[in-house]
C-alpha cells in the first residue's frame, strides 16, 4: 500500500479548507466538553440532546423525531434504545395506529432539570472555546438548515 502523495491537489485542498473535516473536528471537541459535564448524571451529550428534542416536540413519532434530528431510522432506533431502557422516554400505546408517539417521561423531565446546571457549565466552556462570534455563527448556521431532508 502506498501513502497518498501529500502534494497531490486533493490532499492539499482538503487539508487547507475542507468544511466537513473542520465541522467534524469541532463537533468532537464540543461534544467532549458536554460529555464531561453531563457524565455525573449518567448520560452523554447526544442523549441529553435527544431528550431535549423529544421534550420540545411534546410527543412525536419516531419518523418525526428522525426528521427533526437529521437521523435515519436505524441510527434513531439505536439512540432511542438506551433512553427507553433507562425510563427517560416512553412510547405511548395507540389504538389501531402504527405510529406510537414518543414522549419524555417524568423521570426524564427530572433528569433534565437536575442536569441543567451541568449543561450550562458546558455551554459556558464551549462558548469560551469558540468565542461569542463563533457560538453565534454555529447557532445561526444550525437555525438556517432545512427543516426536513
C-alpha positions in Angstrom: 0.0 0.0 0.0 1.4 3.4 -0.9 0.7 6.6 1.0 -1.0 9.4 -0.9 1.4 12.0 -2.2 0.9 14.9 0.3 1.5 17.3 -2.6 -1.5 16.0 -4.6 -4.2 18.5 -5.3 -7.0 16.8 -3.3 -4.9 16.4 -0.2 -3.8 20.0 -0.2 -7.3 21.2 -0.9 -8.8 19.2 1.9 -6.1 20.0 4.4 -6.3 23.7 3.7 -10.1 24.2 3.8 -12.5 21.2 4.0 -15.6 22.3 5.8 -16.7 18.7 6.6 -13.4 17.7 8.3 -13.3 21.0 10.3 -17.0 20.7 11.3 -16.5 17.1 12.4 -13.4 18.1 14.5 -15.3 21.0 16.1 -18.2 18.7 16.8 -16.0 16.1 18.5 -14.3 18.7 20.7 -17.6 20.4 21.7 -19.3 17.0 22.3 -16.4 16.0 24.6 -17.0 19.2 26.7 -20.7 18.4 27.1 -20.0 14.7 27.7 -17.6 15.5 30.6 -20.1 17.8 32.3 -23.1 15.5 31.9 -21.3 12.3 32.8 -22.2 12.6 36.5 -25.9 12.4 35.5 -25.5 9.1 33.7 -25.9 10.5 30.2 -23.9 11.8 27.4 -24.3 14.8 25.1 -26.2 13.0 22.4 -28.6 11.5 24.9 -29.1 14.9 26.5 -29.7 16.5 23.1 -32.2 13.7 22.2 -34.1 14.2 25.4 -34.3 17.9 24.8 -35.6 17.3 21.3 -38.3 14.9 22.5 -39.3 17.3 25.3 -39.6 20.1 22.7 -41.6 18.0 20.3 -44.0 17.1 23.1 -45.0 13.7 21.7 -43.8 12.7 18.2 -43.4 9.6 16.1 -40.0 8.1 15.6 -40.2 9.3 12.0 -40.9 12.9 13.1 -38.0 12.7 15.6 -35.7 11.3 13.0 -36.5 14.1 10.5 -36.1 16.8 13.2 -32.7 15.4 14.2 -31.5 14.6 10.6 -31.2 10.9 11.5 -32.1 7.8 9.6 -34.3 5.2 11.1 -31.5 2.8 12.2 -29.5 5.5 13.9 -32.5 6.9 15.6 -33.6 3.5 16.9 -30.1 2.8 18.2 -30.1 6.2 20.0 -33.6 5.7 21.5 -33.0 2.3 23.0 -30.9 3.4 26.0 -33.3 6.3 26.7 -36.2 3.8 26.7 -34.2 1.3 28.8 -33.4 4.0 31.4 -37.1 5.1 31.5 -36.3 8.6 30.4 -38.7 8.4 27.5 -41.8 6.4 26.8 -43.7 5.2 23.7 -47.4 5.6 24.2 -49.7 2.9 23.1 -52.1 3.8 20.3 -55.4 2.4 19.2 -55.2 0.9 15.7 -52.4 3.2 14.5 -48.9 2.0 13.8 -47.2 5.2 14.9 -46.7 5.3 18.7 -45.8 8.8 20.0 -42.6 9.1 21.9 -42.7 11.4 25.0 -40.3 12.3 27.7 -41.2 10.6 31.0 -41.4 12.2 34.4 -38.1 10.6 35.2 -36.6 12.2 32.0 -38.0 15.6 32.9 -36.4 15.3 36.4 -33.1 14.3 34.8 -33.1 17.3 32.5 -33.9 19.6 35.4 -31.1 18.2 37.5 -28.6 18.1 34.6 -29.4 21.7 33.6 -26.6 23.3 35.7 -24.0 20.8 34.1 -25.3 21.7 30.6 -25.0 25.4 31.5 -21.4 24.9 32.6 -20.6 23.0 29.4 -22.3 25.8 27.4 -20.0 28.4 29.1 -16.9 26.3 28.4 -17.9 25.7 24.8 -18.6 29.4 24.3 -15.2 30.4 25.7 -13.6 27.9 23.3 -15.3 29.1 20.1 -15.8 32.7 21.2 -19.1 34.6 21.2 -19.0 35.2 17.5 -18.2 31.5 16.8 -21.1 30.5 19.1 -23.5 32.9 17.3 -22.3 31.6 13.9 -22.9 28.0 14.9 -26.4 28.8 16.2 -27.2 30.8 13.1 -26.0 28.1 10.7 -28.0 25.4 12.6 -31.1 27.5 12.5 -30.7 28.1 8.8 -30.6 24.4 7.9 -33.6 23.0 6.1 -36.2 21.7 8.5 -36.5 18.3 6.8 -34.3 16.4 4.5 
